[in-house]
Amino acid sequence: QVQVAESGGGLVQAGGSLRLSCAASRMGFTINTMGWYRQAPGKQREVVATITSGGSTDYADSIKGRFTISGDIAKKAVYLQMNSLKPEDTAVYYCNIVAGVSVRVTYWGKGTLVTVSS
């Protein structure tokens, strides 16, 4: 069974940095896209950043210039470097992996909590 696990969340002061990591295990499918989503209390889950197998990246407007996504397809791992964190970045961050060729399957991690204090 495929497992997707995030790590790196925690408590940080505003202006600080955190680096999130995500790794997938027991995945034999071709990875198409990896990404990070987040869900703040009382809000819907939203996309933060994505990266394709070809290395193309996309970012939410709210984090452009502050967060950087990177990935290692061979290791089935994706990372999110978060700088200049703001209290509004507080959320549970989820790793997302879309895999497969003819049939695409989406995998989610259980999430890691990021709390930014003011």
DRENDRENZA-768495 format. One record per atom (N, C-alpha, C): atom name; residue number from 1; x, y, z. Coordinates in steps of 0.1 Angstrom, whole numbers. Example, Ala and Ser with C-alpha at 12.3 -4.5 7.8 and 13.67 -1.06 7.14 Angstrom:
! DRENDRENZA-768495
+----+-----+-------+-------+-------+
|  a |   k |    c1 |    c2 |    c3 |
+----+-----+-------+-------+-------+
|  N |   1 |   132 |   -57 |    78 |
| CA |   1 |   123 |   -45 |    78 |
|  C |   1 |   132 |   -33 |    78 |
|  N |   2 |   128 |   -22 |    71 |
| CA |   2 |   137 |   -11 |    71 |
|  C |   2 |   129 |     0 |    79 |
+----+-----+-------+-------+-------+
! end
This chain:
! DRENDRENZA-768495
+----+-----+-------+-------+-------+
|  a |   k |    c1 |    c2 |    c3 |
+----+-----+-------+-------+-------+
|  N |   1 |     8 |   -12 |     0 |
| CA |   1 |     0 |     0 |     0 |
|  C |   1 |     9 |    12 |     0 |
|  N |   2 |     5 |    22 |    -9 |
| CA |   2 |    13 |    34 |   -10 |
|  C |   2 |    12 |    42 |     3 |
|  N |   3 |    23 |    48 |     8 |
| CA |   3 |    23 |    56 |    20 |
|  C |   3 |    29 |    70 |    16 |
|  N |   4 |    23 |    80 |    20 |
| CA |   4 |    28 |    94 |    18 |
|  C |   4 |    29 |   100 |    32 |
|  N |   5 |    41 |   105 |    35 |
| CA |   5 |    43 |   110 |    48 |
|  C |   5 |    50 |   124 |    48 |
|  N |   6 |    44 |   133 |    55 |
| CA |   6 |    50 |   147 |    56 |
|  C |   6 |    58 |   148 |    69 |
|  N |   7 |    67 |   157 |    69 |
| CA |   7 |    75 |   161 |    81 |
|  C |   7 |    79 |   175 |    80 |
|  N |   8 |    83 |   181 |    92 |
| CA |   8 |    89 |   194 |    92 |
|  C |   8 |    81 |   205 |    97 |
|  N |   9 |    68 |   202 |   100 |
| CA |   9 |    60 |   212 |   106 |
|  C |   9 |    64 |   216 |   120 |
|  N |  10 |    58 |   226 |   125 |
| CA |  10 |    61 |   231 |   139 |
|  C |  10 |    56 |   245 |   142 |
|  N |  11 |    61 |   250 |   153 |
| CA |  11 |    58 |   264 |   157 |
|  C |  11 |    70 |   273 |   154 |
|  N |  12 |    67 |   284 |   147 |
| CA |  12 |    77 |   294 |   144 |
|  C |  12 |    71 |   308 |   145 |
|  N |  13 |    80 |   317 |   148 |
| CA |  13 |    76 |   331 |   149 |
|  C |  13 |    74 |   337 |   135 |
|  N |  14 |    66 |   347 |   134 |
| CA |  14 |    64 |   354 |   122 |
|  C |  14 |    78 |   359 |   117 |
|  N |  15 |    80 |   358 |   104 |
| CA |  15 |    93 |   361 |    98 |
|  C |  15 |   103 |   350 |    97 |
|  N |  16 |   100 |   339 |   104 |
| CA |  16 |   108 |   327 |   104 |
|  C |  16 |   107 |   318 |    92 |
|  N |  17 |   114 |   307 |    93 |
| CA |  17 |   114 |   298 |    81 |
|  C |  17 |   111 |   283 |    86 |
|  N |  18 |   106 |   275 |    77 |
| CA |  18 |   104 |   261 |    80 |
|  C |  18 |   106 |   254 |    66 |
|  N |  19 |   110 |   242 |    67 |
| CA |  19 |   111 |   234 |    55 |
|  C |  19 |   103 |   221 |    57 |
|  N |  20 |    93 |   219 |    48 |
| CA |  20 |    85 |   207 |    49 |
|  C |  20 |    91 |   197 |    39 |
|  N |  21 |    90 |   184 |    43 |
| CA |  21 |    94 |   173 |    34 |
|  C |  21 |    83 |   163 |    33 |
|  N |  22 |    83 |   156 |    22 |
| CA |  22 |    72 |   146 |    19 |
|  C |  22 |    79 |   135 |    11 |
|  N |  23 |    77 |   123 |    15 |
| CA |  23 |    82 |   111 |     8 |
|  C |  23 |    71 |   101 |     6 |
|  N |  24 |    71 |    95 |    -5 |
| CA |  24 |    62 |    84 |    -8 |
|  C |  24 |    69 |    71 |    -8 |
|  N |  25 |    63 |    61 |    -3 |
| CA |  25 |    69 |    48 |    -3 |
|  C |  25 |    60 |    38 |    -9 |
|  N |  26 |    65 |    27 |   -14 |
| CA |  26 |    57 |    16 |   -20 |
|  C |  26 |    49 |    21 |   -32 |
|  N |  27 |    55 |    31 |   -39 |
| CA |  27 |    48 |    36 |   -51 |
|  C |  27 |    55 |    32 |   -63 |
|  N |  28 |    49 |    24 |   -71 |
| CA |  28 |    55 |    19 |   -83 |
|  C |  28 |    50 |    26 |   -96 |
|  N |  29 |    41 |    36 |   -94 |
| CA |  29 |    35 |    43 |  -105 |
|  C |  29 |    44 |    55 |  -109 |
|  N |  30 |    42 |    59 |  -122 |
| CA |  30 |    49 |    71 |  -126 |
|  C |  30 |    43 |    83 |  -120 |
|  N |  31 |    51 |    92 |  -114 |
| CA |  31 |    46 |   104 |  -108 |
|  C |  31 |    44 |   115 |  -119 |
|  N |  32 |    33 |   121 |  -119 |
| CA |  32 |    30 |   132 |  -128 |
|  C |  32 |    32 |   146 |  -121 |
|  N |  33 |    26 |   147 |  -109 |
| CA |  33 |    27 |   160 |  -102 |
|  C |  33 |    28 |   158 |   -88 |
|  N |  34 |    36 |   166 |   -81 |
| CA |  34 |    36 |   166 |   -66 |
|  C |  34 |    33 |   180 |   -62 |
|  N |  35 |    27 |   181 |   -50 |
| CA |  35 |    24 |   194 |   -46 |
|  C |  35 |    21 |   195 |   -31 |
|  N |  36 |    19 |   207 |   -26 |
| CA |  36 |    15 |   210 |   -13 |
|  C |  36 |     2 |   218 |   -12 |
|  N |  37 |    -7 |   214 |    -3 |
| CA |  37 |   -19 |   221 |    -1 |
|  C |  37 |   -20 |   224 |    14 |
|  N |  38 |   -29 |   233 |    18 |
| CA |  38 |   -30 |   236 |    32 |
|  C |  38 |   -45 |   239 |    35 |
|  N |  39 |   -48 |   237 |    48 |
| CA |  39 |   -61 |   239 |    52 |
|  C |  39 |   -60 |   246 |    66 |
|  N |  40 |   -65 |   259 |    66 |
| CA |  40 |   -65 |   266 |    79 |
|  C |  40 |   -78 |   263 |    86 |
|  N |  41 |   -78 |   266 |    99 |
| CA |  41 |   -91 |   263 |   107 |
|  C |  41 |  -103 |   271 |   101 |
|  N |  42 |  -113 |   264 |    98 |
| CA |  42 |  -125 |   270 |    93 |
|  C |  42 |  -125 |   273 |    79 |
|  N |  43 |  -115 |   269 |    72 |
| CA |  43 |  -114 |   272 |    57 |
|  C |  43 |  -112 |   259 |    49 |
|  N |  44 |  -114 |   261 |    36 |
| CA |  44 |  -113 |   250 |    27 |
|  C |  44 |   -98 |   247 |    24 |
|  N |  45 |   -95 |   235 |    20 |
| CA |  45 |   -82 |   232 |    16 |
|  C |  45 |   -78 |   239 |     3 |
|  N |  46 |   -66 |   245 |     3 |
| CA |  46 |   -62 |   252 |    -9 |
|  C |  46 |   -49 |   248 |   -14 |
|  N |  47 |   -46 |   250 |   -27 |
| CA |  47 |   -33 |   246 |   -32 |
|  C |  47 |   -23 |   257 |   -28 |
|  N |  48 |   -11 |   252 |   -25 |
| CA |  48 |     0 |   262 |   -21 |
|  C |  48 |    10 |   262 |   -33 |
|  N |  49 |    14 |   250 |   -37 |
| CA |  49 |    24 |   250 |   -48 |
|  C |  49 |    24 |   236 |   -54 |
|  N |  50 |    27 |   235 |   -67 |
| CA |  50 |    28 |   222 |   -73 |
|  C |  50 |    41 |   222 |   -82 |
|  N |  51 |    45 |   210 |   -85 |
| CA |  51 |    57 |   208 |   -94 |
|  C |  51 |    54 |   196 |  -102 |
|  N |  52 |    56 |   197 |  -115 |
| CA |  52 |    54 |   186 |  -124 |
|  C |  52 |    67 |   177 |  -125 |
|  N |  53 |    65 |   165 |  -131 |
| CA |  53 |    77 |   157 |  -133 |
|  C |  53 |    87 |   163 |  -142 |
|  N |  54 |    83 |   173 |  -150 |
| CA |  54 |    93 |   180 |  -158 |
|  C |  54 |    99 |   192 |  -152 |
|  N |  55 |    95 |   195 |  -139 |
| CA |  55 |   101 |   205 |  -132 |
|  C |  55 |    94 |   219 |  -132 |
|  N |  56 |    82 |   219 |  -139 |
| CA |  56 |    75 |   232 |  -139 |
|  C |  56 |    68 |   234 |  -126 |
|  N |  57 |    68 |   246 |  -121 |
| CA |  57 |    62 |   249 |  -108 |
|  C |  57 |    51 |   259 |  -109 |
|  N |  58 |    42 |   259 |   -99 |
| CA |  58 |    32 |   269 |   -99 |
|  C |  58 |    29 |   272 |   -84 |
|  N |  59 |    26 |   285 |   -81 |
| CA |  59 |    24 |   289 |   -68 |
|  C |  59 |    11 |   297 |   -66 |
|  N |  60 |     6 |   296 |   -54 |
| CA |  60 |    -5 |   304 |   -51 |
|  C |  60 |     0 |   318 |   -49 |
|  N |  61 |    -9 |   328 |   -53 |
| CA |  61 |    -4 |   342 |   -52 |
|  C |  61 |     0 |   346 |   -38 |
|  N |  62 |    -7 |   341 |   -28 |
| CA |  62 |    -4 |   345 |   -14 |
|  C |  62 |     9 |   341 |    -9 |
|  N |  63 |    16 |   332 |   -15 |
| CA |  63 |    29 |   327 |   -10 |
|  C |  63 |    41 |   330 |   -21 |
|  N |  64 |    38 |   335 |   -32 |
| CA |  64 |    48 |   338 |   -42 |
|  C |  64 |    59 |   347 |   -36 |
|  N |  65 |    71 |   343 |   -39 |
| CA |  65 |    83 |   350 |   -34 |
|  C |  65 |    87 |   346 |   -20 |
|  N |  66 |    79 |   339 |   -14 |
| CA |  66 |    82 |   334 |     0 |
|  C |  66 |    85 |   319 |     1 |
|  N |  67 |    77 |   312 |    -6 |
| CA |  67 |    78 |   297 |    -6 |
|  C |  67 |    85 |   292 |   -19 |
|  N |  68 |    92 |   281 |   -17 |
| CA |  68 |    98 |   275 |   -29 |
|  C |  68 |    96 |   259 |   -28 |
|  N |  69 |    90 |   254 |   -39 |
| CA |  69 |    88 |   240 |   -40 |
|  C |  69 |    99 |   233 |   -48 |
|  N |  70 |   103 |   222 |   -44 |
| CA |  70 |   113 |   214 |   -51 |
|  C |  70 |   109 |   199 |   -50 |
|  N |  71 |   114 |   191 |   -59 |
| CA |  71 |   111 |   177 |   -59 |
|  C |  71 |   122 |   168 |   -64 |
|  N |  72 |   121 |   156 |   -60 |
| CA |  72 |   131 |   146 |   -65 |
|  C |  72 |   122 |   134 |   -69 |
|  N |  73 |   120 |   133 |   -83 |
| CA |  73 |   111 |   123 |   -88 |
|  C |  73 |   117 |   109 |   -84 |
|  N |  74 |   130 |   107 |   -86 |
| CA |  74 |   136 |    94 |   -84 |
|  C |  74 |   134 |    90 |   -69 |
|  N |  75 |   135 |    99 |   -60 |
| CA |  75 |   133 |    96 |   -46 |
|  C |  75 |   118 |    97 |   -42 |
|  N |  76 |   110 |   101 |   -51 |
| CA |  76 |    95 |   102 |   -48 |
|  C |  76 |    94 |   112 |   -36 |
|  N |  77 |   100 |   123 |   -36 |
| CA |  77 |   100 |   132 |   -25 |
|  C |  77 |    98 |   146 |   -30 |
|  N |  78 |    91 |   154 |   -22 |
| CA |  78 |    88 |   168 |   -25 |
|  C |  78 |    90 |   176 |   -13 |
|  N |  79 |    95 |   189 |   -15 |
| CA |  79 |    99 |   197 |    -4 |
|  C |  79 |    92 |   211 |    -5 |
|  N |  80 |    90 |   218 |     6 |
| CA |  80 |    85 |   231 |     5 |
|  C |  80 |    93 |   240 |    15 |
|  N |  81 |   101 |   249 |    10 |
| CA |  81 |   109 |   258 |    18 |
|  C |  81 |   100 |   270 |    20 |
|  N |  82 |    97 |   273 |    32 |
| CA |  82 |    88 |   285 |    36 |
|  C |  82 |    96 |   295 |    43 |
|  N |  83 |    97 |   307 |    37 |
| CA |  83 |   104 |   318 |    44 |
|  C |  83 |    95 |   329 |    46 |
|  N |  84 |    99 |   339 |    55 |
| CA |  84 |    91 |   350 |    58 |
|  C |  84 |    77 |   346 |    62 |
|  N |  85 |    76 |   337 |    70 |
| CA |  85 |    62 |   332 |    74 |
|  C |  85 |    54 |   342 |    81 |
|  N |  86 |    41 |   341 |    78 |
| CA |  86 |    31 |   350 |    84 |
|  C |  86 |    21 |   343 |    92 |
|  N |  87 |    15 |   349 |   102 |
| CA |  87 |     5 |   342 |   110 |
|  C |  87 |    -6 |   336 |   101 |
|  N |  88 |    -9 |   342 |    90 |
| CA |  88 |   -20 |   337 |    81 |
|  C |  88 |   -15 |   324 |    73 |
|  N |  89 |    -2 |   321 |    75 |
| CA |  89 |     2 |   308 |    69 |
|  C |  89 |    -1 |   296 |    78 |
|  N |  90 |    -6 |   299 |    90 |
| CA |  90 |    -9 |   288 |    99 |
|  C |  90 |   -19 |   279 |    93 |
|  N |  91 |   -16 |   266 |    93 |
| CA |  91 |   -25 |   256 |    87 |
|  C |  91 |   -19 |   243 |    88 |
|  N |  92 |   -27 |   233 |    85 |
| CA |  92 |   -22 |   219 |    83 |
|  C |  92 |   -18 |   218 |    68 |
|  N |  93 |    -6 |   214 |    66 |
| CA |  93 |    -1 |   213 |    52 |
|  C |  93 |    -1 |   199 |    48 |
|  N |  94 |    -6 |   196 |    36 |
| CA |  94 |    -8 |   183 |    31 |
|  C |  94 |     1 |   181 |    18 |
|  N |  95 |     7 |   170 |    17 |
| CA |  95 |    14 |   166 |     5 |
|  C |  95 |     5 |   159 |    -4 |
|  N |  96 |     6 |   162 |   -17 |
| CA |  96 |    -3 |   156 |   -27 |
|  C |  96 |     6 |   150 |   -38 |
|  N |  97 |     3 |   138 |   -42 |
| CA |  97 |    11 |   132 |   -54 |
|  C |  97 |     0 |   126 |   -63 |
|  N |  98 |     2 |   130 |   -76 |
| CA |  98 |    -7 |   124 |   -86 |
|  C |  98 |     2 |   115 |   -95 |
|  N |  99 |    -2 |   103 |   -96 |
| CA |  99 |     6 |    93 |  -103 |
|  C |  99 |    -2 |    85 |  -113 |
|  N | 100 |     5 |    78 |  -122 |
| CA | 100 |    -2 |    69 |  -131 |
|  C | 100 |    -1 |    75 |  -145 |
|  N | 101 |    -3 |    66 |  -155 |
| CA | 101 |    -2 |    71 |  -169 |
|  C | 101 |   -16 |    71 |  -175 |
|  N | 102 |   -22 |    59 |  -178 |
| CA | 102 |   -35 |    58 |  -184 |
|  C | 102 |   -46 |    61 |  -174 |
|  N | 103 |   -44 |    58 |  -162 |
| CA | 103 |   -53 |    61 |  -151 |
|  C | 103 |   -45 |    68 |  -140 |
|  N | 104 |   -50 |    80 |  -136 |
| CA | 104 |   -42 |    88 |  -126 |
|  C | 104 |   -49 |    86 |  -113 |
|  N | 105 |   -40 |    85 |  -103 |
| CA | 105 |   -44 |    83 |   -89 |
|  C | 105 |   -38 |    94 |   -81 |
|  N | 106 |   -46 |    99 |   -71 |
| CA | 106 |   -41 |   109 |   -63 |
|  C | 106 |   -39 |   104 |   -49 |
|  N | 107 |   -27 |   107 |   -43 |
| CA | 107 |   -24 |   103 |   -30 |
|  C | 107 |   -22 |   115 |   -21 |
|  N | 108 |   -26 |   114 |    -8 |
| CA | 108 |   -25 |   124 |     1 |
|  C | 108 |   -18 |   119 |    14 |
|  N | 109 |   -10 |   128 |    20 |
| CA | 109 |    -4 |   125 |    33 |
|  C | 109 |   -14 |   129 |    43 |
|  N | 110 |   -11 |   126 |    56 |
| CA | 110 |   -20 |   129 |    67 |
|  C | 110 |   -19 |   144 |    72 |
|  N | 111 |    -9 |   151 |    67 |
| CA | 111 |    -7 |   165 |    70 |
|  C | 111 |     3 |   167 |    82 |
|  N | 112 |     8 |   179 |    81 |
| CA | 112 |    17 |   184 |    92 |
|  C | 112 |    13 |   198 |    96 |
|  N | 113 |    12 |   201 |   108 |
| CA | 113 |     8 |   214 |   113 |
|  C | 113 |    19 |   224 |   113 |
|  N | 114 |    16 |   235 |   107 |
| CA | 114 |    25 |   247 |   108 |
|  C | 114 |    18 |   258 |   115 |
|  N | 115 |    24 |   263 |   126 |
| CA | 115 |    18 |   274 |   134 |
|  C | 115 |    28 |   285 |   134 |
|  N | 116 |    23 |   297 |   130 |
| CA | 116 |    31 |   309 |   129 |
|  C | 116 |    26 |   319 |   140 |
|  N | 117 |    34 |   322 |   149 |
| CA | 117 |    29 |   331 |   160 |
|  C | 117 |    33 |   345 |   156 |
|  N | 118 |    25 |   355 |   161 |
| CA | 118 |    28 |   369 |   158 |
|  C | 118 |    37 |   375 |   168 |
+----+-----+-------+-------+-------+
! end
